[in-house]
Amino acid sequence: MSAHCQLTGSRPGFGNKISHSHRRTSRRFDPNVQRKRYWLASEGRRVRLTLSAKAIRTVDTIGIEAAVARIRSRGGKV
């Protein structure tokens, strides 16, 4: 699964892991991404979205119809 959110567009960040001896190695900060299914009443079907935890709360606030419209306006496929 690709570690990016379809709604917010958050992607992994990159940085360094620093050991006790202060040696640096590269690491990756992944967003908290979940696969979630919603019922899309306007199309009469379920949609499966890859969303971050923040985006799941956003869908709860604005509704699935508005969230899907936002994803499609960004050029995403639902």
Residue, then its C-alpha position, 0 to 999 in steps of 0.5 A: m500500500s502506498a503511504h499517502c492519503q487520498l484526501t489530504g495528500s500527506r506523504p512520507g517525510f524523510g530525515n535521519k535516525i541518530s544513534h547514541s554515538h551520533r551516527r546518522t542513517s536515513r529513515r522515513f516518517d510514514p503518515n498513519v494511513q488506513r484503508k476505509r470503506y464508505w457508502l457513497a449514496s449518490e452512486g449507490r456503491r461502496v468506495r474504499l479510500t486510503l486515508s490518514a487518521k486526520a482525514i478520517r476525522t475530516v470525513d466525519t466532519i464534512g461528510i463522504e460526498a464532500a470528501v469524494a468531491r474534494i478528492r476528485s477535484r484534486g485529480g484523484k480516482v475514486 
